[in-house]
Amino acid sequence: MKTTFILHGGMLSYENPHNDAFFKEFTKDLKDGDKVLFIGLARRNEEDRQRIYERDKGYILAQTDKDITIEGAELETIAEQAAAADAIFITGGDTMAMVDDLRGNEAFIDAIKGKVIAGSSAGAYLFSQYYWACSGNAVEQGLGVIPYRVKAHYGNPEFNSTEETLPIIEAVHPEYELLLLPECEWLVKEIEL
């Protein structure tokens, strides 16, 4: 089943036309009455998660004229919520913790099939084979759903995601395509799951 992944390099808070275009791409096929599942599990602090939920909800709604609802994901019911959603948005934060939360949740992986999934930074990393762990200056394993290695925040030395650190991820499982995602930039990949 074809699933659309819209992968974003991070920094949604920047005023940038690429960010607006990212959310327009995410919402373009939604219809009145559709439901978006917001996954903020990479935000470990509940207050921060709620703040980012409100922020990102505003970004999503600003780029569509459709009457949609946006629901926050709960770890305990995420598979059921994903199955009921028409599209899924995953924000950034602590990638490793979110991957650990969702690793082995086959019901969740089954529930995303056939949907549009947009992810920024940690959200872009979640389903990858491997990703650049900016804080650890290392390569970590994603959920392994899509056949890519992903390096978000590319070009930003604050995230150690520069050309100098590129050889580290290039050396890990080169059989998977490497996607370099600069801040605010994004790309679309359609995958049969």
DRENKETOR-80356 format. One line per 3 residues: their letters; for each residue x, y, z of C-alpha. Coordinates in pm, 1 decimal. Layout:
<recs>
A) X Y Z; ... $
</recs>
This chain:
<recs>
MKT) 0.0 0.0 0.0; 145.9 337.2 -102.1; 231.7 561.2 191.5 $
TFI) 349.8 918.6 146.4; 628.9 1049.4 368.4; 700.8 1424.0 372.4 $
LHG) 1039.1 1464.0 541.3; 1142.8 1804.7 676.3; 1490.4 1918.4 786.5 $
GML) 1380.8 2095.4 1103.2; 1324.7 2444.6 1239.5; 950.6 2473.7 1187.3 $
SYE) 955.4 2789.2 1400.4; 1155.5 2982.8 1140.1; 953.8 3220.4 925.4 $
NPH) 1040.0 3066.8 592.7; 840.0 3004.1 273.5; 971.4 2644.1 269.9 $
NDA) 794.7 2582.2 602.0; 466.7 2720.8 466.8; 503.3 2504.0 155.2 $
FFK) 571.9 2198.8 374.6; 242.3 2239.9 559.2; 56.1 2313.7 234.7 $
EFT) 192.2 1989.5 89.8; 85.7 1802.3 403.8; -270.3 1937.3 396.9 $
KDL) -334.1 1957.6 21.1; -534.6 1633.6 -7.8; -724.1 1660.1 320.5 $
KDG) -1099.5 1706.0 307.5; -1349.6 1869.2 541.3; -1398.1 1643.8 842.4 $
DKV) -1057.6 1473.1 816.4; -851.9 1404.1 1126.2; -478.9 1467.1 1170.9 $
LFI) -289.7 1282.7 1443.3; -18.3 1499.3 1601.9; 265.6 1289.5 1745.1 $
GLA) 471.9 1487.1 1992.7; 634.6 1195.3 2176.0; 980.7 1337.4 2104.0 $
RRN) 890.2 1617.9 2345.6; 943.4 1448.1 2679.5; 815.8 1727.0 2902.3 $
EED) 434.5 1736.7 2905.1; 414.5 2117.6 2918.0; 657.0 2146.6 2626.6 $
RQR) 463.4 1882.4 2431.4; 138.3 2076.0 2481.2; 303.7 2405.7 2380.9 $
IYE) 444.5 2251.1 2061.9; 111.1 2082.6 1988.9; -60.4 2423.1 1994.9 $
RDK) 218.0 2582.2 1788.2; 224.7 2311.6 1520.1; -154.9 2288.0 1513.0 $
GYI) -156.7 2658.0 1428.1; 98.4 2604.7 1150.7; -108.3 2322.6 1000.8 $
LAQ) -439.8 2508.1 1017.8; -285.0 2824.0 869.9; -206.6 2638.5 546.2 $
TDK) -547.5 2487.5 473.6; -901.7 2608.7 427.7; -1039.5 2264.3 513.4 $
DIT) -1235.3 2202.0 832.5; -1004.6 1944.1 992.3; -942.1 1831.5 1347.8 $
IEG) -601.3 1775.2 1502.4; -569.9 1527.9 1786.6; -269.7 1473.4 2013.0 $
AEL) -132.8 1118.8 2026.4; -113.1 920.6 2348.0; 143.3 640.5 2364.8 $
ETI) -105.0 392.5 2510.9; -354.3 435.8 2223.6; -131.2 551.1 1938.4 $
AEQ) -204.7 253.7 1710.1; -580.4 305.8 1737.8; -541.5 682.3 1694.2 $
AAA) -321.4 634.8 1386.1; -573.7 393.3 1235.1; -852.8 649.0 1283.0 $
ADA) -648.0 939.8 1141.7; -644.6 1052.2 780.4; -292.4 1198.9 808.2 $
IFI) -15.1 1200.0 1067.3; 220.6 1480.9 1170.2; 531.2 1412.2 1382.0 $
TGG) 721.9 1701.0 1536.3; 1086.1 1714.3 1643.6; 1259.6 1663.3 1976.6 $
DTM) 1430.2 1364.7 2139.0; 1444.0 1109.8 1858.4; 1594.1 821.3 2055.1 $
AMV) 1325.1 833.3 2322.4; 1045.2 840.0 2062.7; 1200.6 553.1 1864.9 $
DDL) 1233.5 352.3 2187.2; 868.3 424.5 2271.2; 746.6 296.4 1933.3 $
RGN) 994.7 19.2 1849.9; 811.1 -312.0 1823.5; 463.8 -153.9 1800.7 $
EAF) 357.8 -343.3 1489.2; -3.4 -229.8 1525.0; 116.0 130.7 1491.5 $
IDA) 326.8 47.6 1183.8; 27.9 -127.9 1025.0; -196.0 170.4 1105.4 $
IKG) 21.6 422.1 914.8; 1.0 232.6 586.2; -167.4 424.3 306.2 $
KVI) -159.2 757.3 488.1; 24.5 1086.3 441.8; 289.1 1122.5 711.4 $
AGS) 480.0 1444.7 763.6; 774.3 1458.7 999.7; 1018.9 1731.4 1094.6 $
SAG) 1364.8 1658.1 1239.4; 1296.3 1371.1 1483.8; 971.7 1319.3 1293.4 $
AYL) 1170.1 1274.1 971.6; 1403.3 1033.5 1149.8; 1142.0 811.3 1314.4 $
FSQ) 1068.9 568.7 1027.5; 1420.2 574.0 872.9; 1662.6 285.2 868.5 $
YYW) 1932.1 508.6 1020.6; 1952.6 872.8 1119.9; 2206.3 1130.8 1233.4 $
ACS) 2178.6 1177.3 1611.0; 2282.0 1541.1 1628.1; 2337.3 1552.6 2003.7 $
GNA) 2545.6 1235.3 2009.9; 2743.0 1297.2 1691.2; 2655.4 941.9 1591.4 $
VEQ) 2431.1 733.3 1369.4; 2133.4 562.5 1533.5; 1872.0 317.0 1410.9 $
GLG) 1517.4 433.2 1333.1; 1215.1 205.8 1311.1; 1336.2 75.1 973.8 $
VIP) 1011.8 134.7 784.1; 1151.8 341.6 495.8; 1470.4 253.1 303.7 $
YRV) 1669.0 567.6 384.6; 1938.6 711.0 602.9; 1837.6 1064.7 701.7 $
KAH) 2042.3 1362.9 814.0; 1821.6 1657.4 917.0; 1944.5 2006.8 1008.6 $
YGN) 2204.2 1959.8 734.9; 2446.8 2250.0 718.4; 2381.2 2364.4 1075.8 $
PEF) 2691.9 2342.0 1298.3; 2474.4 2380.2 1611.5; 2340.8 2031.9 1533.4 $
NST) 2679.1 1889.6 1426.1; 2508.0 1825.7 1093.8; 2769.8 1958.3 857.9 $
EET) 2978.5 1840.9 566.9; 3255.5 1755.5 816.4; 3035.2 1496.1 989.0 $
LPI) 2888.7 1361.2 665.5; 3144.5 1074.7 631.0; 3019.0 923.6 957.2 $
IEA) 2669.3 854.2 825.1; 2796.3 782.6 472.5; 2992.9 487.2 612.5 $
VHP) 2687.9 327.5 777.5; 2486.9 90.0 557.1; 2557.2 260.8 223.7 $
EYE) 2301.6 32.6 57.8; 2036.0 277.3 182.6; 1998.0 611.8 7.1 $
LLL) 2115.5 907.7 216.2; 1872.9 1199.5 237.7; 2026.2 1534.0 339.2 $
LPE) 1763.5 1773.1 474.3; 1874.2 2133.1 536.6; 1678.9 2350.1 781.4 $
CEW) 1324.0 2426.1 659.2; 1366.0 2218.1 342.5; 1169.0 1904.3 272.0 $
LVK) 1104.7 1628.1 22.6; 834.4 1375.6 -53.4; 888.4 1000.6 -77.7 $
EIE) 614.0 755.4 -168.2; 680.2 406.6 -39.1; 496.4 76.8 -79.0 $
L) 446.7 -61.8 271.6 $
</recs>
